[in-house]
Amino acid sequence: MRVILLPRVSSLKQARQGDSVDTQINRLKQHSKDKGDEIVGTYTDAGKSASISDDKMNIKFIDGKFIIGLDLNKRVGLKKALSEIDKDLWEGAKFTKWDRLSRNNILSKILQIYFERNNKKLIPIDDSNDPLLVNIKGVLGEDEINKMKDRVRDVRLNRFESGLFPARSPYGYKPIFKDKRIVGFKLNKKESLIVKAIFEKTAKGIGYKEICKEYKLKPQSYYNILKNKIYIGIVSFEGVEKKGNYFPIISKELFDEVNKNEI
């Protein structure tokens, strides 16, 4: 059988270590050799997520039919395979596990139907091809993603409740670690001076082009800094604000002066 390989890792970190693309390719090659299959291509999605959340699906109901749109532009390898599916270039696509192909149960099911209708095989070398088990696997994959999202949200909420930045430290600050955990944030001396200067020069009427050129900032980064209440000691999470537990870079008066007119 002529086959293509579809290795994928969901993050750049995974792409460089652990269950790497190279590791997957070697295992897929060995499987093909053992089965006597001919490999005619390797379509890689390195550092690309297989997760498509429900709110990212374009769903319309037209003339009694549900029309579902799934954006696969980030999945370059999978897109290439799908673009060739109606051609006689290969007969099957190999990957290691179903969650390497997709963690979204709807997309996984669509791919199964689409490949079957085009007389192409989906071949997970480490998973079952039994339809019931495949569907269960897809649901479990989505469930694991939802649990992971909940865990991330809990971490961010705990940081917010402690008066810390819910996400990564913004420009002007750096994290304080204890036992590999972020327990606080402190000023980045160089960056915090730049942030303060940006506010002070804007308050004096100096234009954004001159400021961006001086500090090598993109205009959007400049405006994001001026609008960010983090610099006056306010943290926010899901629309809720509170006083932060860290040292502010500028005064509220300076922030209000800069933002008194729409920037």
Short mmCIF file of the C-alpha atoms (twelve columns), coordinates in Angstrom:
data_MODEL
# 
_entry.id   MODEL 
# 
loop_
_atom_site.group_PDB 
_atom_site.id 
_atom_site.type_symbol 
_atom_site.label_atom_id 
_atom_site.label_alt_id 
_atom_site.label_comp_id 
_atom_site.label_asym_id 
_atom_site.label_seq_id 
_atom_site.Cartn_x 
_atom_site.Cartn_y 
_atom_site.Cartn_z 
_atom_site.pdbx_PDB_model_num 
ATOM 1   C CA . MET A 1   0.000   0.000  0.000  1 
ATOM 2   C CA . ARG A 2   1.189   3.518  -0.810 1 
ATOM 3   C CA . VAL A 3   0.964   5.663  2.304  1 
ATOM 4   C CA . ILE A 4   1.738   9.129  3.597  1 
ATOM 5   C CA . LEU A 5   2.869   9.888  7.135  1 
ATOM 6   C CA . LEU A 6   1.087   12.473 9.304  1 
ATOM 7   C CA . PRO A 7   3.276   13.196 12.354 1 
ATOM 8   C CA . ARG A 8   2.192   16.032 14.633 1 
ATOM 9   C CA . VAL A 9   3.109   17.641 17.940 1 
ATOM 10  C CA . SER A 10  0.972   20.330 19.549 1 
ATOM 11  C CA . SER A 11  3.693   22.651 20.862 1 
ATOM 12  C CA . LEU A 12  7.170   23.782 19.922 1 
ATOM 13  C CA . LYS A 13  8.396   22.311 23.190 1 
ATOM 14  C CA . GLN A 14  7.024   18.904 22.200 1 
ATOM 15  C CA . ALA A 15  8.466   19.414 18.745 1 
ATOM 16  C CA . ARG A 16  11.953  19.659 20.232 1 
ATOM 17  C CA . GLN A 17  11.758  16.964 22.885 1 
ATOM 18  C CA . GLY A 18  9.736   14.040 24.205 1 
ATOM 19  C CA . ASP A 19  7.250   12.737 21.645 1 
ATOM 20  C CA . SER A 20  9.013   14.595 18.844 1 
ATOM 21  C CA . VAL A 21  8.171   14.615 15.167 1 
ATOM 22  C CA . ASP A 22  11.359  12.677 14.410 1 
ATOM 23  C CA . THR A 23  10.409  10.006 16.933 1 
ATOM 24  C CA . GLN A 24  6.973   9.645  15.361 1 
ATOM 25  C CA . ILE A 25  8.406   9.518  11.842 1 
ATOM 26  C CA . ASN A 26  10.863  6.771  12.807 1 
ATOM 27  C CA . ARG A 27  8.101   4.681  14.341 1 
ATOM 28  C CA . LEU A 28  5.797   5.234  11.365 1 
ATOM 29  C CA . LYS A 29  8.616   4.286  8.980  1 
ATOM 30  C CA . GLN A 30  9.311   1.104  10.919 1 
ATOM 31  C CA . HIS A 31  5.628   0.188  10.904 1 
ATOM 32  C CA . SER A 32  5.476   0.739  7.134  1 
ATOM 33  C CA . LYS A 33  8.581   -1.379 6.639  1 
ATOM 34  C CA . ASP A 34  7.108   -4.196 8.735  1 
ATOM 35  C CA . LYS A 35  3.843   -4.062 6.780  1 
ATOM 36  C CA . GLY A 36  5.530   -3.740 3.392  1 
ATOM 37  C CA . ASP A 37  3.954   -0.332 2.699  1 
ATOM 38  C CA . GLU A 38  5.537   2.254  0.406  1 
ATOM 39  C CA . ILE A 39  5.929   5.736  1.893  1 
ATOM 40  C CA . VAL A 40  5.294   8.391  -0.747 1 
ATOM 41  C CA . GLY A 41  5.268   11.484 1.469  1 
ATOM 42  C CA . THR A 42  5.566   12.921 4.975  1 
ATOM 43  C CA . TYR A 43  3.238   15.805 5.834  1 
ATOM 44  C CA . THR A 44  4.242   17.329 9.156  1 
ATOM 45  C CA . ASP A 45  2.337   19.560 11.568 1 
ATOM 46  C CA . ALA A 46  5.039   20.543 14.073 1 
ATOM 47  C CA . GLY A 47  3.979   22.738 16.971 1 
ATOM 48  C CA . LYS A 48  0.365   22.831 15.772 1 
ATOM 49  C CA . SER A 49  -2.585  22.197 18.051 1 
ATOM 50  C CA . ALA A 50  -5.146  19.530 17.101 1 
ATOM 51  C CA . SER A 51  -7.743  21.204 19.294 1 
ATOM 52  C CA . ILE A 52  -10.639 23.121 17.767 1 
ATOM 53  C CA . SER A 53  -12.925 24.564 20.437 1 
ATOM 54  C CA . ASP A 54  -16.667 24.713 19.888 1 
ATOM 55  C CA . ASP A 55  -16.672 28.510 19.697 1 
ATOM 56  C CA . LYS A 56  -14.190 28.359 16.794 1 
ATOM 57  C CA . MET A 57  -16.591 26.347 14.619 1 
ATOM 58  C CA . ASN A 58  -18.595 28.200 11.998 1 
ATOM 59  C CA . ILE A 59  -22.048 26.604 12.182 1 
ATOM 60  C CA . LYS A 60  -24.990 27.704 10.036 1 
ATOM 61  C CA . PHE A 61  -28.447 26.236 9.442  1 
ATOM 62  C CA . ILE A 62  -29.458 26.797 5.808  1 
ATOM 63  C CA . ASP A 63  -32.345 25.197 3.918  1 
ATOM 64  C CA . GLY A 64  -32.790 22.469 6.489  1 
ATOM 65  C CA . LYS A 65  -29.064 21.625 6.622  1 
ATOM 66  C CA . PHE A 66  -26.345 22.263 9.170  1 
ATOM 67  C CA . ILE A 67  -23.251 23.714 7.453  1 
ATOM 68  C CA . ILE A 68  -20.158 23.324 9.636  1 
ATOM 69  C CA . GLY A 69  -16.925 25.180 8.931  1 
ATOM 70  C CA . LEU A 70  -13.660 24.149 10.593 1 
ATOM 71  C CA . ASP A 71  -10.557 26.288 10.096 1 
ATOM 72  C CA . LEU A 72  -7.580  24.037 9.255  1 
ATOM 73  C CA . ASN A 73  -5.210  26.747 8.041  1 
ATOM 74  C CA . LYS A 74  -2.779  26.075 10.898 1 
ATOM 75  C CA . ARG A 75  -2.670  22.368 10.033 1 
ATOM 76  C CA . VAL A 76  -0.483  22.635 6.941  1 
ATOM 77  C CA . GLY A 77  0.308   18.926 6.737  1 
ATOM 78  C CA . LEU A 78  -3.296  17.810 7.123  1 
ATOM 79  C CA . LYS A 79  -4.430  20.421 4.590  1 
ATOM 80  C CA . LYS A 80  -1.988  19.078 2.018  1 
ATOM 81  C CA . ALA A 81  -3.210  15.528 2.581  1 
ATOM 82  C CA . LEU A 82  -6.834  16.606 2.159  1 
ATOM 83  C CA . SER A 83  -6.012  18.531 -1.022 1 
ATOM 84  C CA . GLU A 84  -4.657  15.307 -2.560 1 
ATOM 85  C CA . ILE A 85  -7.347  12.948 -1.303 1 
ATOM 86  C CA . ASP A 86  -9.194  12.716 -4.624 1 
ATOM 87  C CA . LYS A 87  -5.982  11.926 -6.518 1 
ATOM 88  C CA . ASP A 88  -4.311  8.557  -6.991 1 
ATOM 89  C CA . LEU A 89  -1.127  9.511  -5.145 1 
ATOM 90  C CA . TRP A 90  -1.561  7.342  -2.044 1 
ATOM 91  C CA . GLU A 91  -4.020  4.943  -0.483 1 
ATOM 92  C CA . GLY A 92  -3.641  5.522  3.242  1 
ATOM 93  C CA . ALA A 93  -2.456  8.033  5.840  1 
ATOM 94  C CA . LYS A 94  -0.531  6.827  8.893  1 
ATOM 95  C CA . PHE A 95  -0.252  8.537  12.265 1 
ATOM 96  C CA . THR A 96  0.531   7.287  15.760 1 
ATOM 97  C CA . LYS A 97  -2.721  7.934  17.677 1 
ATOM 98  C CA . TRP A 98  -6.110  9.495  17.042 1 
ATOM 99  C CA . ASP A 99  -5.332  12.454 19.291 1 
ATOM 100 C CA . ARG A 100 -2.290  13.138 17.099 1 
ATOM 101 C CA . LEU A 101 -4.678  13.507 14.164 1 
ATOM 102 C CA . SER A 102 -7.281  15.568 16.027 1 
ATOM 103 C CA . ARG A 103 -8.490  16.109 19.575 1 
ATOM 104 C CA . ASN A 104 -11.817 17.419 18.322 1 
ATOM 105 C CA . ASN A 105 -14.399 14.650 18.112 1 
ATOM 106 C CA . ILE A 106 -16.393 16.332 15.342 1 
ATOM 107 C CA . LEU A 107 -13.344 16.878 13.132 1 
ATOM 108 C CA . SER A 108 -12.157 13.332 13.828 1 
ATOM 109 C CA . LYS A 109 -15.508 11.912 12.717 1 
ATOM 110 C CA . ILE A 110 -15.619 14.131 9.615  1 
ATOM 111 C CA . LEU A 111 -12.133 12.989 8.635  1 
ATOM 112 C CA . GLN A 112 -13.127 9.333  9.050  1 
ATOM 113 C CA . ILE A 113 -16.165 9.788  6.783  1 
ATOM 114 C CA . TYR A 114 -14.300 11.915 4.229  1 
ATOM 115 C CA . PHE A 115 -11.388 9.491  3.906  1 
ATOM 116 C CA . GLU A 116 -13.742 6.529  3.609  1 
ATOM 117 C CA . ARG A 117 -15.814 8.207  0.882  1 
ATOM 118 C CA . ASN A 118 -12.617 8.847  -1.054 1 
ATOM 119 C CA . ASN A 119 -11.431 5.248  -0.631 1 
ATOM 120 C CA . LYS A 120 -8.516  6.276  1.543  1 
ATOM 121 C CA . LYS A 121 -7.560  4.709  4.861  1 
ATOM 122 C CA . LEU A 122 -6.744  6.382  8.144  1 
ATOM 123 C CA . ILE A 123 -4.198  4.195  9.929  1 
ATOM 124 C CA . PRO A 124 -3.370  4.872  13.609 1 
ATOM 125 C CA . ILE A 125 -0.516  2.491  14.351 1 
ATOM 126 C CA . ASP A 126 -0.955  2.675  18.154 1 
ATOM 127 C CA . ASP A 127 -4.754  2.873  18.370 1 
ATOM 128 C CA . SER A 128 -7.752  0.769  17.462 1 
ATOM 129 C CA . ASN A 129 -9.671  1.277  14.212 1 
ATOM 130 C CA . ASP A 130 -12.889 -0.010 15.768 1 
ATOM 131 C CA . PRO A 131 -15.519 2.752  15.128 1 
ATOM 132 C CA . LEU A 132 -16.935 2.625  18.669 1 
ATOM 133 C CA . LEU A 133 -13.498 2.809  20.280 1 
ATOM 134 C CA . VAL A 134 -12.474 5.595  17.920 1 
ATOM 135 C CA . ASN A 135 -15.502 7.695  18.948 1 
ATOM 136 C CA . ILE A 136 -14.862 7.012  22.644 1 
ATOM 137 C CA . LYS A 137 -11.231 8.001  22.140 1 
ATOM 138 C CA . GLY A 138 -12.309 11.256 20.505 1 
ATOM 139 C CA . VAL A 139 -14.619 12.152 23.368 1 
ATOM 140 C CA . LEU A 140 -11.899 11.350 25.897 1 
ATOM 141 C CA . GLY A 141 -9.490  13.533 23.919 1 
ATOM 142 C CA . GLU A 142 -11.852 16.505 24.091 1 
ATOM 143 C CA . ASP A 143 -12.548 15.835 27.753 1 
ATOM 144 C CA . GLU A 144 -8.831  15.913 28.524 1 
ATOM 145 C CA . ILE A 145 -8.498  19.261 26.726 1 
ATOM 146 C CA . ASN A 146 -11.411 20.695 28.728 1 
ATOM 147 C CA . LYS A 147 -9.821  19.460 31.959 1 
ATOM 148 C CA . MET A 148 -6.529  21.037 30.919 1 
ATOM 149 C CA . LYS A 149 -8.287  24.355 30.207 1 
ATOM 150 C CA . ASP A 150 -9.967  24.193 33.615 1 
ATOM 151 C CA . ARG A 151 -6.604  23.568 35.282 1 
ATOM 152 C CA . VAL A 152 -5.053  26.538 33.466 1 
ATOM 153 C CA . ARG A 153 -8.004  28.732 34.456 1 
ATOM 154 C CA . ASP A 154 -7.654  27.658 38.089 1 
ATOM 155 C CA . VAL A 155 -3.973  28.636 38.069 1 
ATOM 156 C CA . ARG A 156 -4.783  32.033 36.569 1 
ATOM 157 C CA . LEU A 157 -7.648  32.594 39.019 1 
ATOM 158 C CA . ASN A 158 -5.407  31.749 41.972 1 
ATOM 159 C CA . ARG A 159 -2.816  34.236 40.742 1 
ATOM 160 C CA . PHE A 160 -5.462  36.923 40.321 1 
ATOM 161 C CA . GLU A 161 -6.874  36.313 43.794 1 
ATOM 162 C CA . SER A 162 -3.343  36.700 45.150 1 
ATOM 163 C CA . GLY A 163 -3.019  40.051 43.379 1 
ATOM 164 C CA . LEU A 164 -0.648  38.723 40.707 1 
ATOM 165 C CA . PHE A 165 -0.753  38.772 36.926 1 
ATOM 166 C CA . PRO A 166 -3.064  35.927 35.786 1 
ATOM 167 C CA . ALA A 167 -0.995  35.291 32.673 1 
ATOM 168 C CA . ARG A 168 2.659   35.842 31.838 1 
ATOM 169 C CA . SER A 169 4.460   38.874 33.186 1 
ATOM 170 C CA . PRO A 170 3.948   41.971 31.018 1 
ATOM 171 C CA . TYR A 171 6.684   44.163 29.619 1 
ATOM 172 C CA . GLY A 172 8.363   45.917 32.544 1 
ATOM 173 C CA . TYR A 173 8.153   43.014 34.994 1 
ATOM 174 C CA . LYS A 174 9.751   39.634 35.561 1 
ATOM 175 C CA . PRO A 175 8.531   36.661 37.603 1 
ATOM 176 C CA . ILE A 176 9.812   35.569 41.004 1 
ATOM 177 C CA . PHE A 177 10.147  31.787 41.283 1 
ATOM 178 C CA . LYS A 178 10.095  29.533 44.335 1 
ATOM 179 C CA . ASP A 179 10.293  25.745 43.922 1 
ATOM 180 C CA . LYS A 180 9.677   26.260 40.183 1 
ATOM 181 C CA . ARG A 181 6.424   28.114 40.912 1 
ATOM 182 C CA . ILE A 182 5.720   31.786 40.245 1 
ATOM 183 C CA . VAL A 183 5.102   33.403 43.621 1 
ATOM 184 C CA . GLY A 184 5.350   37.049 42.635 1 
ATOM 185 C CA . PHE A 185 6.609   39.645 40.180 1 
ATOM 186 C CA . LYS A 186 9.277   42.320 40.389 1 
ATOM 187 C CA . LEU A 187 10.371  45.205 38.221 1 
ATOM 188 C CA . ASN A 188 12.588  44.620 35.240 1 
ATOM 189 C CA . LYS A 189 14.779  47.684 35.746 1 
ATOM 190 C CA . LYS A 190 15.508  48.424 32.096 1 
ATOM 191 C CA . GLU A 191 12.011  47.728 30.781 1 
ATOM 192 C CA . SER A 192 10.221  49.501 33.655 1 
ATOM 193 C CA . LEU A 193 12.201  52.678 32.953 1 
ATOM 194 C CA . ILE A 194 11.125  52.493 29.317 1 
ATOM 195 C CA . VAL A 195 7.466   52.043 30.305 1 
ATOM 196 C CA . LYS A 196 7.675   55.073 32.588 1 
ATOM 197 C CA . ALA A 197 9.361   57.123 29.865 1 
ATOM 198 C CA . ILE A 198 6.690   56.151 27.339 1 
ATOM 199 C CA . PHE A 199 3.936   57.484 29.618 1 
ATOM 200 C CA . GLU A 200 5.836   60.644 30.514 1 
ATOM 201 C CA . LYS A 201 6.709   61.503 26.908 1 
ATOM 202 C CA . THR A 202 3.162   60.803 25.733 1 
ATOM 203 C CA . ALA A 203 1.822   63.103 28.464 1 
ATOM 204 C CA . LYS A 204 4.169   65.831 27.155 1 
ATOM 205 C CA . GLY A 205 2.658   65.522 23.699 1 
ATOM 206 C CA . ILE A 206 5.455   63.627 21.962 1 
ATOM 207 C CA . GLY A 207 4.008   61.609 19.065 1 
ATOM 208 C CA . TYR A 208 3.801   57.832 18.994 1 
ATOM 209 C CA . LYS A 209 6.002   57.546 15.894 1 
ATOM 210 C CA . GLU A 210 8.926   59.250 17.620 1 
ATOM 211 C CA . ILE A 211 8.462   57.162 20.781 1 
ATOM 212 C CA . CYS A 212 8.142   53.902 18.847 1 
ATOM 213 C CA . LYS A 213 11.261  54.692 16.856 1 
ATOM 214 C CA . GLU A 214 13.265  55.547 19.983 1 
ATOM 215 C CA . TYR A 215 12.313  52.372 21.863 1 
ATOM 216 C CA . LYS A 216 11.930  50.101 18.834 1 
ATOM 217 C CA . LEU A 217 8.260   49.409 19.516 1 
ATOM 218 C CA . LYS A 218 5.482   48.475 17.168 1 
ATOM 219 C CA . PRO A 219 2.550   50.940 17.307 1 
ATOM 220 C CA . GLN A 220 0.222   48.254 18.694 1 
ATOM 221 C CA . SER A 221 2.672   47.484 21.507 1 
ATOM 222 C CA . TYR A 222 2.864   51.181 22.306 1 
ATOM 223 C CA . TYR A 223 -0.918  51.522 22.565 1 
ATOM 224 C CA . ASN A 224 -1.215  48.302 24.572 1 
ATOM 225 C CA . ILE A 225 1.202   49.700 27.149 1 
ATOM 226 C CA . LEU A 226 -0.703  52.977 27.486 1 
ATOM 227 C CA . LYS A 227 -4.027  51.181 28.018 1 
ATOM 228 C CA . ASN A 228 -2.745  48.605 30.490 1 
ATOM 229 C CA . LYS A 229 -3.824  49.250 34.094 1 
ATOM 230 C CA . ILE A 230 -1.218  46.752 35.264 1 
ATOM 231 C CA . TYR A 231 1.254   49.637 35.316 1 
ATOM 232 C CA . ILE A 232 -0.766  51.452 38.017 1 
ATOM 233 C CA . GLY A 233 -1.087  48.325 40.156 1 
ATOM 234 C CA . ILE A 234 -4.420  46.954 38.903 1 
ATOM 235 C CA . VAL A 235 -4.825  43.336 37.790 1 
ATOM 236 C CA . SER A 236 -7.869  41.979 35.963 1 
ATOM 237 C CA . PHE A 237 -9.345  38.580 35.217 1 
ATOM 238 C CA . GLU A 238 -12.448 37.847 33.181 1 
ATOM 239 C CA . GLY A 239 -13.670 41.432 33.501 1 
ATOM 240 C CA . VAL A 240 -13.014 41.756 37.252 1 
ATOM 241 C CA . GLU A 241 -10.387 44.198 38.566 1 
ATOM 242 C CA . LYS A 242 -8.544  44.395 41.883 1 
ATOM 243 C CA . LYS A 243 -5.477  45.971 43.461 1 
ATOM 244 C CA . GLY A 244 -2.337  44.069 42.575 1 
ATOM 245 C CA . ASN A 245 0.262   42.702 44.972 1 
ATOM 246 C CA . TYR A 246 3.322   44.199 43.285 1 
ATOM 247 C CA . PHE A 247 5.014   47.555 42.726 1 
ATOM 248 C CA . PRO A 248 3.344   49.831 40.112 1 
ATOM 249 C CA . ILE A 249 5.521   51.584 37.554 1 
ATOM 250 C CA . ILE A 250 3.532   54.814 37.178 1 
ATOM 251 C CA . SER A 251 0.960   56.785 39.164 1 
ATOM 252 C CA . LYS A 252 -2.765  56.684 38.520 1 
ATOM 253 C CA . GLU A 253 -2.623  60.416 37.837 1 
ATOM 254 C CA . LEU A 254 -0.146  59.945 34.989 1 
ATOM 255 C CA . PHE A 255 -2.183  57.049 33.592 1 
ATOM 256 C CA . ASP A 256 -5.376  59.130 33.662 1 
ATOM 257 C CA . GLU A 257 -3.593  62.095 32.081 1 
ATOM 258 C CA . VAL A 258 -2.430  59.962 29.153 1 
ATOM 259 C CA . ASN A 259 -5.793  58.239 28.750 1 
ATOM 260 C CA . LYS A 260 -8.089  61.208 29.308 1 
ATOM 261 C CA . ASN A 261 -8.633  61.393 25.567 1 
ATOM 262 C CA . GLU A 262 -9.117  58.390 23.302 1 
ATOM 263 C CA . ILE A 263 -5.661  57.364 22.147 1 
# 
